Amino acid sequence: MTKRTSLKLTDERQLLLDRATEIVANGLDDDPPMSVVLDAALTHLVESKENLEDVRDRYPPQEVKDCCNTSVLGLRYRTSIESRWR
C-alpha cells in the first residue's frame, strides 16, 4: 500500500462512508470524524479475517462460507481467504 495525503471521494465511496458513519455514530445527533469511521471499518475488516481463520477448522466449510462471506472477504472452500479489493 502506498501512503497518500488525500482521499478521493467517489460517489460510491461517499455512500459507503455515509453508511459506515450511521453504524459508528452514537445516535442521530452524533457526527463522528472520518478518521474514526475509517478506524472502525479497518478494525472490523482485520477482526473479521481473524474470526474466519479461527473457525475454519471447527465448522464445515460451507457453513462458514454461508455465515461469514462478504464482498470484502471471500472464503475459498478451505484453501484461503482473499481480499477482493484490487
VEXMI-129553 format. One record per residue: residue in three letters; z, y, x of N, C-alpha, C, CB in turn. Coordinates in steps of 0.1 Angstrom, whole numbers, plus 5000, padded with zeros to 4 digits. Each point is the difference from the previous one (the first is absolute). Glycine has a CB too. Layout:
ALAZYXZYXZYXZYX
...
// end
This chain:
MET500049885008500050124992500050125009501249884981
THR498050225015500050125008500850104992497749965009
LYS503050134999500850104994499150124996502149925013
ARG498150144975499350114996501050114996498049864993
THR501550265007500950114996499950044986499950085023
SER499049874970499850034986499749884992499250235007
LEU501049774980499749894992499050054989502349895004
LYS496550054996499050054990500449934987498250035017
LEU502050054973500349954986498849994991502350105003
THR497149784997498949984991500649994986498649885017
ASP500650124973500549994986500849874998498050144992
GLU501449765013500749874999501449995007497749894998
ARG502350175014501350005008501050094993498749965021
GLN500850154973500950094993500649934988498750205008
LEU500549734984500549924989501049905004497850034989
LEU502049905022501049905005501350075004498149865008
LEU501750264998501250075004500850054988498950075021
ASP500449974969500650054987500849894994498250174997
ARG501149715002500749884994501249965008497849934991
ALA502150075022501149965009501150104999498449895016
THR501350244982501050104999500849984987498650165012
GLU500849804977500749964988501049895002498050084987
ILE501649825021500949895003501250045008498049854999
VAL501750245011501150045010500950104994498549955018
ALA501050144973500750114994501249954993497950134998
ASN503249955003501349974993500150084987501149945022
GLY497950034969500050084987498850094999502549995000
LEU497350064988498850094998500050135008499949904977
ASP501350155026500050135007500049985015501350094981
ASP498749795024500049985015498650005005502149864998
ASP497750215013498750015006500249975015499150174983
PRO500949705021500349965014498950055009501349804992
PRO499050235020498950045010499149885003501550185010
MET497349854993499049895003500549915011498250154993
SER502549905017500549925011501049894994499750195016
VAL501149844974500949914994499249894992501850184999
VAL497249864994499249914993499249905009499750184982
LEU499849885029499349915010500949915007498450185003
ASP502849875000501049915006500449884991500950205013
ALA499349834974500349904991498949904998501450164988
ALA497349895012498949914998499849915013498950174985
LEU501349895026499849925013501149905001498950195011
THR502349844986501249915000499749894990501650185007
HIS497949854981499849894991498949915005500650164981
LEU498449895025498949925006500549905010498450184996
VAL502449875013500649925011500949894994499950195016
GLU501049854975500949914994499349894991501750185000
SER497249864994499249904992499449905009499550184983
LYS500049865028499549905010501149915005498250165007
GLU502949894996501149925005500549904989500750195015
ASN499449864972500449914989499049894998501150204989
LEU497649835012499049904999500149895011498550174990
GLU501849885022500249905011501249924998498950165015
ASP502149894979501349934998499849894990501350205005
VAL497949814985499949904989498849915002501150164985
ARG498149865025498849915001500349865001498950195011
ASP502249774996500349865002501049954989499750035024
ARG500750054967500949964989499449974987501750135012
TYR497149934986499449994987498549955002501550184990
PRO497949765000498649965001499150125002500549804985
PRO498550195023499150115003499550074987499449895021
GLN500250044969499450074988501150084993498349814998
GLU502950145002501150074993500350145007501049784992
VAL499050215022500250125008498950104997501249875018
LYS497550084982498950084998500050074987498749855015
ASP501650074974500050054987501150114998499149784992
CYS502050205015501150094998499950135009501449804995
CYS498150185017500150115010498750065004502049895008
ASN496950074987498750055005499850144995499149775001
THR500550325007499650144996498750035007502450074997
SER497150055000498850055006500250045015499150074978
VAL502249945026500350045013500249885009501050224992
LEU499849695003500349885007499449884993502250095009
GLY497049844999499349884994500649885007497950134994
LEU502349764998500549885005498849905001502450044991
ARG497349915020498949915002500749865001498450175011
TYR501749764978500649874999501350005008497749894996
ARG502450035015501250015009499650045014501049824986
THR497850235016499650035013500350145005498249844996
SER501750264996500350135005500250104989498749955020
ILE501950164984500150124991499250115007502349944991
GLU496850125002499250105006500050134991498549825010
SER501350294997499950134994498550024996502050095013
ARG497849964975498650034995499750145003500249824983
TRP500650255023499750145003499350005013502050094989
ARG496849965011499050015011499649875004501050205007
// end
